[in-house]
């Protein structure tokens, strides 16, 4: 048995569609209506809609409010086993809301998940007026070799594909930001060799300002060998630093002032700590107090001092525990917030598992929250969720503490909230190369910071950009442009999960009115 929602239009409208899935035995029911009293429906198993089909084709209804009536109908048709039920909607940026998305799940805990968004075709808000970002770090030339499997010692194998392309954390992240619409400029050092010239030309072609790059007349530009293993879906990087390195004479006060002039955000990849520290000092001393985002892959010489300038921090999965020596990730996040008083948020990327974020917040009467239990609860919610696209699960704002329940040690707690972001699923048949996935994520984060988007928008966009990149060889080949349709899955609405004992008990008309009233608030923040 299954239930299907039918729509009865009350006025003459253009064709619209609705789709619903139910439980492990899933159905997609689509209704088209072109005039009052005329309805056509069809159904198919959700198995036909598995990724990489656009998630927008699954589990949501787009209903024009005020122009329809809805009825739940029963059917005795038995459906073949299909994919687990998915719920949720993927909308576009923009507002105010004018459309309602509803999906329903039966089996396990019965619920109706509802999301409201504007239903427009825009994928992004208008480009922010202030979108100049400065990046300071290492540029390299990547020599990528794709092989069937990583070779054993003394073996001779052939590549299945190869590529020579610009690389380096700062170059990759700024390229991602440029393709999303930002105006990046980069500060680094190269030699005037063929590699260095090629690196600069590639960045310029993507819209990155390279006029502040120091170019030595002699020496060798940095390069990296990257071995991409098709069998394990991993990559191995073998890096050779360039020569000569950045020297104090390369980053004079006048040079840094010119670099930072008119900038809105500073990104430091932590690879050239002495120069980065000088740039961070100048940025912090500037009148506008330039915000700083830092990438922390692993413990490096000079990174400790640099981190104290971080307003925003993005780290690898292992860095927080390694740097703080805390026993758990949750406690490490709190320790980072306590050790770095300027820090507004820290994001920990965890590959295919998604990411974790601690956002420093304020609350008049925050409740005490055990950070480990809260984080475990969010991961459990994310794991059990049937939503297929990148989604965010957030705790409420509270006093996150490392200490055991019942203690009040103010030195081991901070006020904020935890967020878990799920990854954008990439089928193994489409996963080509993870090189630079973290850099792609950071590029999207920089875009969101400039656009004033909240974490509920930031984390899914970062996941979608990184996943898109992973479908091609190299750190930059697959980086999406601003209008890429694959970014339309990013969830930017507000959703509600409403438990019900039966779909027959659902008064959809009352629900619609209630949700439309609630949706008068902005879906996201633009500054």
C-alpha positions, 0 to 999 in steps of 0.5 A: 500500500502507498499513498499519493498526493493529487493536486486540484488546481483552483484557477487556470495556471501554467503546468506544474509538477509535484513528486513524493516518495514513501519509505524504502518502497518508494514512488515518484508521483508527478501531477501536471495541471493546466486548468481547473479540474484537469489532473494527470498523474503518473508514477515510477520507482525512485530507483530511476532517479538515483544520482547522478540524476539532479536531486531536484527531480526527487522528493519535492513538490513545487506548489504555487500557494493559493492556486491548488487544493491537495488530497491524499489518495490510497492505492493498493498498488505494490511497488518494487523495492527501490532506494530509501526515501529521500526528503528535502528540497534544493532551491536557489538563492533569492527571496522572498519565498513564493513557492512551497516544497513538501516531501513525505516519508513513511517507514521508521519515524513518519514525518513530513519534511517541508521547505519553503524557497523562492522557486526562482532560477537564480543560483546565486545572489547578486555579486557582492560589491566587496569581493576582492580577496588577497591570497598569500601562499605557495604556487606550484606546477603539478605533474599529475599521473593517473595510474590503475593502482599505486606501484610497488617498489621497483615496478614499472607501470604506465599512466592511464591519463596525465596532466600538467597544471598549476597547483598550490593551495593558494592558487587553487583556492583563488582560482575556485573563488575567481570562477565563482565571481570574486576578484582575487589577487595572489602574493607568492614567489616564482622563478622566471623559468618556463614553469613560473611563466606557465603558472602565472599565465594560467592564473591570469586566464582565470581572472587572478591578479598576479601583479604582486607575485615576486619573480626571481630572475634566476632559480627554479619554481616549485613543482609537485608530482601527483600520483592519482590511484584509480583503485583506491581513489587517493592521491600521493603528492611529492613536492619540491620547494622553489628557489630562492624563497621569499626574503624580507626584502620581498615583503616591504611595508610598501609592497604589502600596503599595495597588496592589501589596498582595497581588499575585503578578505585575506586568505593565508595557506600557511605555507610561507609563514614569515611572509604570511605573518607580516601580511597578517600584521599589516592587515590587522593593523589596517583601519578596516581590520581586514578579516583573515581566513587561514588554511591549516592542513598540518602543524608547520613551523610558524603556524602557531603564531599565525593562527592568532590572527585567524578570524576564520579557520579551515582545517584538515580532519586531523589538525584540531586534535594534533594541534590542541592535543585534545582527546576528541574532535569536539573538545579540540574545537572548543580548545581552538576557540579558547586558544584563538580569541579572534576566531569566529568559526572553525571548519574541519573538512572530512572528505566524503564524510562531510565537515564539522563547524563550530561557530562562535555565537551569543545567547542571553541564557545559553544552556550547558551542552556537552560538546562530545554528546552534541557532536555525536547527536548531529552526526547520528542525525546526518547519518540517518537522514534520507536527504541526498544532497549536501545538507546542514544539521545544527545544534542550538546555541549553548555553552559548549564545554569539554568538562563532564556534565555537572562541572562549571569550569569556565576555562573549558567552554565557549558559547556557540553552536555546532554544525555538521555538513554532509558531503555532496555524493560523488559515485565511485564511477564519477570520482576521478581525483581528490587533489585540491578538493579542500582548496575548492571548498575554501574558495567557496567559503571565501565567496560566502564570506564576501556575500554574507551567507550564513553557514547553512548556505556556506557548507553545502556550497563548499561541498558542492564545489569540492564534489564538482572538482573531484570529477576531473583530473587535477586541482582546477580542471573541474572547478565550476563556474558561477552558473554551473547547473550542478551547484543548483542542488545547494540547499538554501531554504528553511526546512521543518520536519513535522512528525505525524501519526499518519499522512491522513492526519495531515491538514495540508491547507492549514500547514501551508498557511502556517509555513507561509507566515513563518517564511516571511523571515529572510531565508539567509543573510546578505550584508 
